[in-house]
Amino acid sequence: MDTSELQFNIIFTPYTVEYLSPFIHSLLKWSDCRYRIVSNGCGPEEQSQLEDLCTRDARLDYLVLSEDEMLQHGVALNWLLERTDSPWFCFMDSDILATGPYMETIAKYMKNYDVFSSGYPLWHAPEDITLPKHFRRLHGIHFDTSDGKRLGGTYFAVYDKTVLTGAMEKLDVDFQIYRWEQVSPRHQRTLREIGLDKLEYDTGMLLMSLMYAYGTKFAAEDIKEICHLGGFSSRAEDEAAFYYRGQADRIAVKLFNGALAAPLLYLADCWYAYNRPSPGVTPEESKSLPLNERRLIEARIRKRRNTARYFKAQMQSLLADTPAPPVPPLGYAPAEQRIAEAAVAVAELYKGEPQ
């Protein structure tokens, strides 16, 4: 596989360009492929910044997806696929930077597989990545299932375009979000047979589930040189301050200077999961979910928001040349270590980027 033939689509959404556009320089440094920089609902100033960025390197192309509104991610991917002439359809989240070469890993997998994905978010714990059989919501972070199915994610992906478009035509399914009642009876039967009948399917997850059922070969690896902040774009308008859901979080973070953050945040996640509806579904549907699933959703929301807010605060400090904020307590030490290491990479990238 000649990785220079790959072109990754990177979609920028409003209020993110100033913070995330420097990440493109790290991707160019550590790869030989091309990148299509896509504006999805960005205002005139941000569009101008992206267009100017793309004039600086021959491997960058610029495309405006929407000027009037930010389109749903699955809709954007469908639109970009229609405008891709390459044998490969590739995309990655805009809050991904590279800290070393990563093309060799992609080339290795695409010799024998139809789909490769990577980009585990910095804040993840193992329980976030693997979907237990009895859980009812299939999210983008669920790279695997507890019974051994590997589906991969939609943060960083390379598809054999012929396999992908053939499956989409055969299945009449695309990258959009689906709920169970929107799935055809034929596909419902297939999903039940493979144990993937779920209440809802996040961006691309119904498509990947059905492709898996019909024999598509998926591969995934958390490439250590790919650093995915995880959720920055969706929280771009948040303030750059720690996110507290309430008093339980404050006690967990501040008691004994956070020395008991891990067990106390776990208990706080349980408390919030039990006492308020899970977001994205009706209150009745939320009650039908296993409590542990609701707890994990609460934990992911908390970790994702605080990671995004931390990096926003860090980038603001870099732009203003003020002291950097401390790494937020997430209740999972390996994730906090990954965030600390990524913060060093971000700082180095900002310092090396001409203003």
Backbone torsions as a table, in degrees:
resi	resn	phi	psi	omega
1	MET	NA	128.2	176.9
2	ASP	-91.7	103.1	-174.8
3	THR	-68.3	-16.4	177.0
4	SER	-67.5	-14.9	177.7
5	GLU	-80.4	-13.7	-178.2
6	LEU	-75.4	145.0	172.0
7	GLN	-132.8	113.8	179.3
8	PHE	-87.2	132.1	172.4
9	ASN	-87.1	128.2	177.9
10	ILE	-124.4	114.3	-173.7
11	ILE	-95.7	121.7	176.4
12	PHE	-101.4	134.4	179.4
13	THR	-112.8	168.0	-173.5
14	PRO	-56.0	144.4	174.0
15	TYR	71.3	20.6	-178.6
16	THR	-119.6	-16.0	-168.4
17	VAL	-63.8	-45.3	-179.0
18	GLU	-58.4	-39.3	-176.0
19	TYR	-79.9	-42.9	-167.8
20	LEU	-99.9	-18.9	-177.3
21	SER	-60.4	-31.1	176.1
22	PRO	-61.4	-21.9	-179.8
23	PHE	-61.8	-27.2	-179.2
24	ILE	-58.6	-35.5	-178.3
25	HIS	-64.0	-34.5	177.9
26	SER	-69.6	-35.8	178.8
27	LEU	-66.7	-42.7	178.2
28	LEU	-63.8	-39.4	-177.6
29	LYS	-63.0	-40.0	-169.9
30	TRP	-106.0	18.5	178.7
31	SER	-147.3	168.5	176.3
32	ASP	-116.4	8.5	-177.0
33	CYS	-89.8	-177.4	-179.1
34	ARG	-108.5	164.4	-178.8
35	TYR	-136.4	134.3	175.0
36	ARG	-106.0	111.8	-177.4
37	ILE	-88.1	121.2	-169.6
38	VAL	-117.8	127.9	176.6
39	SER	-95.1	120.5	-179.4
40	ASN	-119.2	89.2	177.7
41	GLY	83.7	7.6	179.0
42	CYS	-69.1	148.8	178.3
43	GLY	-75.5	174.2	-175.8
44	PRO	-55.9	-41.2	-178.0
45	GLU	-65.9	-44.4	179.7
46	GLU	-68.3	-37.4	175.7
47	GLN	-59.6	-43.0	179.5
48	SER	-62.6	-40.4	178.9
49	GLN	-63.4	-42.4	179.7
50	LEU	-67.8	-42.1	-179.9
51	GLU	-63.3	-41.4	177.9
52	ASP	-64.0	-41.8	177.7
53	LEU	-56.8	-41.6	-175.1
54	CYS	-73.7	-13.2	176.0
55	THR	-81.4	-10.2	-173.5
56	ARG	-87.7	-11.5	-178.0
57	ASP	-148.0	134.5	-177.2
58	ALA	-66.5	-16.7	-179.6
59	ARG	-88.1	3.0	179.5
60	LEU	-108.5	131.9	173.1
61	ASP	-119.4	153.0	-177.1
62	TYR	-120.6	137.7	-178.6
63	LEU	-145.2	135.7	175.9
64	VAL	-100.0	117.7	178.0
65	LEU	-82.7	-48.1	-178.2
66	SER	-152.0	134.7	176.8
67	GLU	-100.8	-22.6	-171.4
68	ASP	-93.7	-32.2	-176.5
69	GLU	-153.8	159.4	176.1
70	MET	-86.4	117.8	-178.7
71	LEU	-82.7	151.4	177.7
72	GLN	-57.6	146.1	-173.9
73	HIS	-57.2	-43.2	180.0
74	GLY	-63.3	-38.2	176.6
75	VAL	-63.4	-42.2	179.1
76	ALA	-62.3	-42.9	179.7
77	LEU	-64.8	-40.4	176.9
78	ASN	-60.2	-43.6	-178.8
79	TRP	-63.9	-42.5	-179.5
80	LEU	-69.5	-36.8	177.5
81	LEU	-59.5	-41.2	179.1
82	GLU	-62.8	-22.4	-177.3
83	ARG	-107.6	22.1	179.6
84	THR	-110.0	121.7	179.5
85	ASP	-96.6	-14.1	-177.1
86	SER	-67.5	156.7	172.8
87	PRO	-67.7	-8.7	-177.0
88	TRP	-124.8	141.4	173.2
89	PHE	-112.8	117.5	-172.2
90	CYS	-127.9	144.1	174.1
91	PHE	-154.6	156.7	174.7
92	MET	-148.9	153.8	177.5
93	ASP	-66.8	152.8	-176.4
94	SER	-74.9	-14.9	178.5
95	ASP	-97.1	38.0	175.6
96	ILE	-113.4	131.8	171.2
97	LEU	-125.9	162.5	-179.8
98	ALA	-109.4	143.6	177.4
99	THR	-117.8	5.1	179.8
100	GLY	-178.3	179.5	-178.7
101	PRO	-67.4	139.2	-178.0
102	TYR	-135.8	-1.3	-178.0
103	MET	-69.7	-33.2	-176.7
104	GLU	-61.7	-38.4	178.8
105	THR	-64.2	-43.1	178.3
106	ILE	-61.3	-47.7	-178.5
107	ALA	-60.0	-39.3	-179.9
108	LYS	-60.0	-45.4	-176.1
109	TYR	-75.7	-37.4	-174.2
110	MET	-73.4	-4.7	171.8
111	LYS	-69.8	-29.8	-171.8
112	ASN	-126.5	-2.7	-177.0
113	TYR	-127.0	160.9	179.8
114	ASP	-91.6	-26.9	-176.6
115	VAL	-139.7	134.5	172.7
116	PHE	-127.4	138.5	177.1
117	SER	-139.3	158.5	-178.9
118	SER	-156.5	-162.3	175.1
119	GLY	87.1	37.1	175.2
120	TYR	-55.8	132.5	-179.8
121	PRO	-64.5	148.1	-176.8
122	LEU	-54.8	-34.8	-171.9
123	TRP	-82.6	-0.8	-171.9
124	HIS	-71.6	151.3	166.4
125	ALA	-115.3	161.0	-178.8
126	PRO	-52.6	-35.3	-178.2
127	GLU	-69.4	-18.1	176.5
128	ASP	-76.3	-30.1	-170.3
129	ILE	-82.8	-33.1	-173.1
130	THR	-104.7	127.3	-177.9
131	LEU	-89.8	114.7	174.0
132	PRO	-64.5	150.5	-173.8
133	LYS	-59.4	-35.9	-174.4
134	HIS	-85.6	-4.3	176.5
135	PHE	-71.4	150.1	-170.0
136	ARG	-107.7	-6.2	-176.8
137	ARG	-123.2	124.4	-178.3
138	LEU	-99.7	104.5	-175.2
139	HIS	-99.9	166.9	-177.1
140	GLY	-64.0	-21.5	-179.5
141	ILE	-82.0	-8.7	-177.4
142	HIS	-82.0	85.3	178.9
143	PHE	-71.5	-28.0	-174.9
144	ASP	-137.6	165.7	171.5
145	THR	-116.1	160.4	-175.7
146	SER	-67.5	-17.9	177.2
147	ASP	-99.7	19.1	168.1
148	GLY	96.2	8.6	177.3
149	LYS	-83.7	131.6	175.8
150	ARG	-107.0	112.3	-179.2
151	LEU	-103.2	-28.7	-176.5
152	GLY	81.5	174.8	-177.1
153	GLY	-118.0	-177.9	-178.5
154	THR	-120.9	30.1	175.8
155	TYR	-92.6	-39.4	-176.3
156	PHE	-148.6	112.2	-172.2
157	ALA	-147.0	148.7	173.6
158	VAL	-128.3	121.8	179.3
159	TYR	-113.4	139.8	163.7
160	ASP	-67.7	113.7	-170.4
161	LYS	-64.1	-36.0	179.5
162	THR	-63.4	-44.0	177.8
163	VAL	-63.5	-44.1	-177.5
164	LEU	-63.9	-52.6	-177.2
165	THR	-67.4	-33.9	176.3
166	GLY	-63.6	-41.9	179.4
167	ALA	-66.8	-42.5	-179.1
168	MET	-63.5	-38.6	178.7
169	GLU	-68.8	-43.2	-179.0
170	LYS	-67.0	-39.8	-173.2
171	LEU	-89.7	-20.5	-173.5
172	ASP	57.3	44.6	179.2
173	VAL	-135.3	144.7	179.7
174	ASP	-129.1	-158.2	-173.7
175	PHE	-81.1	-0.6	-174.6
176	GLN	-71.1	166.8	174.2
177	ILE	-74.9	140.2	178.3
178	TYR	-131.3	149.5	167.5
179	ARG	-107.3	159.7	-174.6
180	TRP	-54.4	-40.1	-177.4
181	GLU	-70.1	-14.0	176.7
182	GLN	-88.4	-8.6	-177.9
183	VAL	-85.1	134.8	-178.0
184	SER	-64.4	153.2	178.0
185	PRO	-54.6	-36.5	179.4
186	ARG	-62.6	-46.3	179.9
187	HIS	-71.4	-32.7	176.1
188	GLN	-59.3	-41.7	178.5
189	ARG	-62.4	-43.7	179.4
190	THR	-61.7	-44.7	-178.1
191	LEU	-65.3	-36.9	176.2
192	ARG	-64.5	-39.3	-178.2
193	GLU	-63.0	-33.7	-178.3
194	ILE	-101.2	5.8	176.7
195	GLY	75.0	27.4	179.4
196	LEU	-120.8	33.3	174.2
197	ASP	-83.0	111.7	-171.1
198	LYS	-128.9	160.8	178.2
199	LEU	-64.5	-40.0	180.0
200	GLU	-150.5	159.7	-179.0
201	TYR	-130.2	120.1	-179.9
202	ASP	-67.2	177.1	-178.0
203	THR	-46.8	120.3	175.5
204	GLY	77.7	-8.9	-170.9
205	MET	-76.5	-32.0	174.0
206	LEU	-67.5	-44.4	178.1
207	LEU	-57.5	-47.3	-178.2
208	MET	-68.3	-35.8	178.2
209	SER	-62.1	-44.3	-179.1
210	LEU	-73.1	-36.7	174.9
211	MET	-60.9	-41.6	176.4
212	TYR	-59.6	-44.0	-178.5
213	ALA	-60.8	-31.4	-177.1
214	TYR	-100.1	16.3	167.6
215	GLY	100.3	6.0	176.1
216	THR	-63.2	139.2	-177.4
217	LYS	-96.2	115.3	-178.2
218	PHE	-105.0	143.1	172.8
219	ALA	-135.5	150.7	178.1
220	ALA	-151.7	146.6	175.1
221	GLU	-154.6	140.6	176.3
222	ASP	-83.8	89.4	-177.7
223	ILE	-66.0	121.5	-174.2
224	LYS	-67.7	-21.9	179.1
225	GLU	-83.5	-5.1	176.3
226	ILE	-102.3	116.2	-174.6
227	CYS	-110.1	106.7	-177.4
228	HIS	-105.7	111.3	179.7
229	LEU	-57.6	-48.5	174.3
230	GLY	92.2	93.2	174.6
231	GLY	94.4	7.9	-177.4
232	PHE	-61.6	-44.5	-175.4
233	SER	-62.3	-42.3	-176.8
234	SER	-71.4	-18.0	-179.7
235	ARG	-112.9	20.6	-171.9
236	ALA	-61.7	-28.1	-178.5
237	GLU	-88.9	-3.8	177.9
238	ASP	-64.6	154.9	172.3
239	GLU	-71.6	159.4	-178.7
240	ALA	-91.5	62.6	-179.2
241	ALA	-144.4	156.5	-176.9
242	PHE	-58.5	138.6	-177.8
243	TYR	-93.2	114.2	175.8
244	TYR	-107.1	128.1	175.0
245	ARG	-77.9	-21.9	-178.9
246	GLY	168.8	-163.3	-173.8
247	GLN	-64.2	-33.1	-179.3
248	ALA	-60.7	-40.5	177.7
249	ASP	-66.4	-40.8	-178.9
250	ARG	-62.8	-40.8	177.8
251	ILE	-63.7	-44.0	-178.0
252	ALA	-61.9	-39.9	-174.4
253	VAL	-82.6	-35.7	-171.5
254	LYS	-98.3	-23.4	-178.1
255	LEU	-65.5	127.8	-178.5
256	PHE	54.0	35.4	179.3
257	ASN	58.1	32.8	176.7
258	GLY	80.9	10.8	-177.7
259	ALA	-64.3	-25.4	179.7
260	LEU	-108.6	24.9	-174.5
261	ALA	-58.9	-43.0	-174.5
262	ALA	-59.8	-57.4	-179.7
263	PRO	-67.4	-35.2	-178.0
264	LEU	-72.2	-37.5	175.7
265	LEU	-67.1	-35.8	174.4
266	TYR	-59.1	-46.6	178.8
267	LEU	-65.1	-37.4	177.6
268	ALA	-64.4	-41.3	176.9
269	ASP	-59.2	-43.2	178.0
270	CYS	-61.3	-43.9	-177.7
271	TRP	-62.6	-48.3	-178.7
272	TYR	-67.8	-36.2	178.2
273	ALA	-63.0	-37.2	-177.7
274	TYR	-77.4	-32.3	-169.1
275	ASN	-102.0	-5.9	176.6
276	ARG	-143.5	152.5	-176.9
277	PRO	-64.0	146.6	174.5
278	SER	-69.7	132.7	-177.1
279	PRO	-67.8	151.0	175.6
280	GLY	92.0	-7.4	177.2
281	VAL	-135.0	167.6	178.8
282	THR	-72.0	159.4	176.7
283	PRO	-56.5	-36.4	179.0
284	GLU	-67.5	-42.3	177.7
285	GLU	-65.1	-38.7	179.2
286	SER	-60.4	-41.7	179.5
287	LYS	-62.7	-27.5	-178.4
288	SER	-79.7	-12.3	-178.6
289	LEU	-78.3	146.0	173.3
290	PRO	-58.6	142.5	-178.1
291	LEU	-58.4	-37.5	-179.3
292	ASN	-67.3	-31.1	175.3
293	GLU	-67.0	-43.0	178.0
294	ARG	-64.4	-37.2	177.4
295	ARG	-62.4	-44.7	-179.5
296	LEU	-65.1	-36.3	176.8
297	ILE	-64.3	-43.1	176.3
298	GLU	-59.9	-44.3	-179.2
299	ALA	-63.0	-41.8	-179.9
300	ARG	-64.9	-42.6	178.2
301	ILE	-59.1	-46.7	-179.5
302	ARG	-61.4	-49.9	-177.4
303	LYS	-66.7	-41.3	-178.5
304	ARG	-64.8	-47.2	-178.6
305	ARG	-64.0	-43.8	-176.8
306	ASN	-71.7	-30.3	173.6
307	THR	-66.6	-46.1	179.3
308	ALA	-62.4	-44.0	-179.8
309	ARG	-65.4	-37.9	178.3
310	TYR	-62.0	-48.5	-177.6
311	PHE	-68.3	-31.0	174.5
312	LYS	-63.3	-44.4	178.1
313	ALA	-64.0	-40.1	179.8
314	GLN	-64.1	-45.0	-179.3
315	MET	-65.7	-37.1	176.0
316	GLN	-63.1	-38.4	178.2
317	SER	-66.7	-36.5	178.2
318	LEU	-67.4	-40.6	179.8
319	LEU	-68.6	-33.1	-178.0
320	ALA	-95.6	-4.1	-177.2
321	ASP	56.5	50.6	176.9
322	THR	-119.8	166.1	-177.8
323	PRO	-58.8	142.3	-179.0
324	ALA	-75.2	150.8	178.3
325	PRO	-76.6	161.7	176.0
326	PRO	-74.9	153.9	176.7
327	VAL	-63.9	134.1	-176.2
328	PRO	-74.0	145.1	173.7
329	PRO	-74.3	123.0	-179.7
330	LEU	-109.7	-11.1	-177.9
331	GLY	86.1	9.7	177.6
332	TYR	-144.7	104.7	-170.6
333	ALA	-58.2	-42.9	179.4
334	PRO	-59.1	-36.9	178.0
335	ALA	-66.9	-41.5	178.5
336	GLU	-63.1	-36.2	177.1
337	GLN	-67.0	-41.6	177.9
338	ARG	-62.0	-40.1	179.3
339	ILE	-64.6	-42.8	178.8
340	ALA	-61.2	-42.8	179.2
341	GLU	-67.2	-40.2	178.6
342	ALA	-65.6	-34.6	179.4
343	ALA	-62.3	-36.5	176.4
344	VAL	-63.8	-44.0	179.7
345	ALA	-63.9	-40.7	178.1
346	VAL	-63.2	-44.3	-179.8
347	ALA	-61.8	-42.7	179.1
348	GLU	-64.1	-38.9	-179.8
349	LEU	-66.5	-43.4	179.6
350	TYR	-64.1	-39.7	-178.7
351	LYS	-69.8	-27.0	-179.0
352	GLY	-90.2	-6.7	-177.7
353	GLU	-92.4	119.1	178.0
354	PRO	-59.0	136.3	179.9
355	GLN	-91.9	NA	NA
